[in-house]
């Protein structure tokens, strides 16, 4: 279960980063799009969107790897952390997909 949740967390993180990039890569006429997560917003402002997403990817991958491999935390606590990552990231993906659909930004012409 732990490895499954770790994989889901990483897949959702990839989806979040891709959809975030689609939403924020360039202005969309008639839309005021902003990053909702204040920490990510700060990171994107400080490092740039693509470097910020890369930094976030490395941090997330490191955190998930730590949770999977550490013996310092109980399996229940590790599962809880991974479930929290999956739920919050899944929420972000759903929000981003809704925004992408509303703005007509599907990269493959869907929408």
C-alpha positions in Angstrom: 0.0 0.0 0.0 2.8 2.4 0.9 4.5 2.0 -2.5 1.2 2.4 -4.3 0.5 5.6 -2.5 4.0 6.8 -3.2 3.5 6.1 -6.9 0.1 7.9 -6.9 1.7 10.9 -5.1 4.4 11.1 -7.8 1.9 10.7 -10.7 -0.3 13.4 -9.2 2.6 15.7 -8.7 3.6 15.3 -12.3 0.0 16.0 -13.4 0.0 19.0 -11.1 3.2 20.4 -12.4 2.1 20.0 -16.0 -1.3 21.6 -15.5 0.3 24.4 -13.4 2.7 25.0 -16.3 -0.2 25.1 -18.8 -2.1 27.6 -16.6 0.8 29.9 -15.8 3.2 29.7 -18.8 1.8 32.8 -20.5 -1.0 35.3 -19.9 -4.4 34.3 -21.2 -6.5 37.2 -22.6 -9.4 37.9 -20.4 -8.2 35.8 -17.5 -6.3 36.7 -14.3 -4.5 33.4 -13.5 -2.4 33.1 -10.3 -0.8 30.3 -8.3 -3.0 29.6 -5.2 -0.3 28.1 -3.1 1.7 31.0 -1.5 4.9 28.9 -1.1 4.8 27.8 -4.8 3.9 31.4 -5.8 7.0 32.6 -4.0 9.1 29.9 -5.5 7.9 30.7 -9.1 8.5 34.4 -8.5 12.0 33.8 -7.1 13.2 31.1 -9.5 10.9 31.3 -12.5 8.1 29.0 -13.4 10.0 26.1 -15.0 12.9 26.2 -12.5 10.4 26.5 -9.7 8.5 23.4 -10.9 11.8 21.5 -11.2 12.8 22.5 -7.7 9.4 21.4 -6.4 9.7 18.1 -8.3 13.0 17.4 -6.7 11.7 18.3 -3.2 8.6 16.1 -3.7 10.6 13.2 -5.0 13.0 13.4 -2.1 10.2 13.6 0.5 8.4 10.6 -1.0 11.6 8.6 -1.2 12.3 9.5 2.5 8.8 8.4 3.5 9.1 5.1 1.6 12.6 4.2 2.9 12.7 5.6 6.5 12.4 3.4 9.5 12.1 6.5 11.7 8.3 6.7 11.1 5.6 4.2 11.6 4.0 2.7 8.5 0.7 4.3 9.5 2.2 7.8 9.8 4.0 7.3 6.4 0.8 6.2 4.8 -1.0 9.2 6.3 1.6 11.6 4.9 1.4 10.0 1.5 -2.4 10.1 1.5 -2.3 13.8 2.5 0.1 14.5 -0.4 -2.1 12.6 -2.8 -5.3 14.3 -1.6 -4.0 17.8 -1.7 -2.2 17.3 -5.0 -5.2 15.6 -6.5 -7.3 18.6 -5.5 -4.8 20.9 -7.2 -4.9 18.9 -10.4 -8.8 18.9 -10.5 -8.7 22.7 -9.9 -6.1 23.2 -12.7 -7.9 21.0 -15.1 -11.1 23.0 -14.5 -9.2 26.2 -15.2 -7.5 24.7 -18.3 -10.9 23.7 -19.6 -12.5 27.1 -18.9 -9.6 29.0 -20.6 -9.5 26.6 -23.6 -5.8 25.7 -23.0 -5.9 21.9 -23.7 -2.6 21.1 -25.4 -4.2 18.5 -27.7 -7.2 20.5 -28.9 -9.7 19.0 -26.4 -12.2 21.3 -24.8 
